Structures are given as structure tokens and as C-alpha cells.
Amino acid sequence: MNKKLILILMSMVLLLSGCTSKSVFKNEITEDITPVAVNVPAELNPGKYSELPNEKNGWGLKKNKNAPPEIPAKTVEILNKYGAVYKDSEPHALYLTFDEGYENGYTPKILDVLKENEVPAAFFVTGPYIKNQPELIKRMVDEGHIVGNHTINHPSMPDVKSAEKLKNEIVGLANSFTELTGQEMKFFRPPMGEYSERTLSLTQDLGYTSVFWSFAYKDWDVKNQKGTDYAYSQIMDGVHDGAILLLHAVSENNANILDKVIKDLKTAGYRFKSLDEFGNHVNNN
């Protein structure tokens, strides 16, 4: 297999990989935010997690036009084992999610569009985002959106070998959110989509549903935005029944096309639902 073909195949795999490295979040992680000491459920036994496989898995999937992506049956089995989700096969249902590592000035417009169209969304945020954007966090909550846990410092979960540090990354963020809003978090998105059985188990034991996605495109690189027509076609060609859509709010293109995307998808018969409304067909093929 020649080098050119290898590069093409790698690009295809990465199309659904979401934010693929910590460098994507460089604008908000200028310094590590040290997790404060947190109280974790007494029943969490660190020894349990040391016995579970910690092989790092990435969430790179092959796209299919207007159909769910292809993933191995073994992966689906592992996700179901730990209550993780990546799609819901309910006809015409869509779940809109945004990853928020830092604020690039477009979230207020995104929230305006969601409010105008009466569409719920989920925003997965990091520690620096909560620290630097408390008013936007409160607005998300006040307008009925879900704010999900994306850890404090956005590490690759399997790379954090200490179960206590891993818990602090998750629970520390949740504590900051609760202190700000009075509400609790219940949905989690692994940074960079990287996970292992060990990390899925720990996250589940902390009371979270791990949320992956069945559609994404390369929208996170603010220096390589390909225009609104490209962004629109990527999304419209990628939607499918029960899709969990991952978009990055740092993209100006996403902010500019969101209203048209929502209106056109509604016209096509799709319904935007909250993650709280997941049906009985999660992860089924």
C-alpha cells in the first residue's frame, strides 16, 4: 500500500474523531487548573479499575451518507456494557451537541439561534470554560440546555493512570458547575473521544452517561475553516435517524449556518431532542 493511499485512509478515519488533540484547546489551557480535593462515593474502589483493561481506544469512524457510521460490533458491546451512547435509532430524532474548550465569540449567537428555533442542545465544557465564561454557562442552564462534563484539563482519559486523579478531573469540574448553577451534571464526553474499559467503568460509577457521537466533521481548526457552503453540506450529508451531532462552537461557519441547518432539517421531518429524552433504541444497529 503506497503512502498516498495510507494518508487518504487515515484522513477518512479522522473525519468523525472530534477534537483530536489537546492542542485544539490551547487557547483555554494556558495553565493547568489543579483539581481541588473532592468527595467521591465511598463505594468507588480504586482497585477495581486497576483490574480493567486500559487500552486506549479512539472514536474515529467511517462516515456513511445520511446513515449511521460503521463501528465494530465489539465496540458497541463495550459501550452498552458501560451505558455509553453514540446514537439513538429512533426515526427522525436528532441530538445537537457542542464541545466547548474555550470561547471564540460565537456561543452567544449559537444560543440566540437555538432559542429562536426552540431547539435544545448539550454543551460539553472544560474547567477553564466554566472559570472564564460563567455568564454563558448560566445562560445555557437558564435557557434549558444541558451542560455536560468534559473534564477540567481535557486529558486523554486512559493516560491518567491514577484513578483518584481521574475522578478529580470529573468530579472537580462537576463541583465547579454545581457551585455556579446549583445543578448537577449527568452526561460526560471523553476528551478527544479517547476511552478504555477502565475509564468507561469509572465514569459510569460516578453516575454519568458517556456520550460519544455519530456525526462530526473537521470544524475545530479555526485556521482551516472551509466556508459556510462546505460546513452546510457536511452536516446535511451526515445526518441520520437518531444522530448525535458533534459540532465545535469555536467555528464561525457553524454559528453562521446553524439557523439554516435547523430550519432545513425540521422541514425534512427531523426533530431535535434533548439528551434527557433518549429512547429505547440507543446504540442498536
Secondary structure as UniProt FT lines:
FT   HELIX           3..14
FT   TURN            15..16
FT   HELIX           22..25
FT   TURN            26..28
FT   TURN            42..43
FT   HELIX           46..50
FT   STRAND          62..64
FT   TURN            65..66
FT   STRAND          67..70
FT   HELIX           73..81
FT   TURN            82..83
FT   STRAND          87..88
FT   TURN            91..92
FT   STRAND          93..100
FT   HELIX           107..117
FT   STRAND          122..125
FT   HELIX           127..132
FT   HELIX           134..142
FT   TURN            143..144
FT   STRAND          146..149
FT   HELIX           157..159
FT   HELIX           163..181
FT   STRAND          187..188
FT   HELIX           191..193
FT   HELIX           197..205
FT   TURN            206..207
FT   STRAND          209..211
FT   TURN            222..223
FT   HELIX           228..238
FT   TURN            241..242
FT   STRAND          243..248
FT   TURN            249..250
FT   HELIX           252..267
FT   TURN            268..269
FT   STRAND          271..272
FT   HELIX           275..277
//
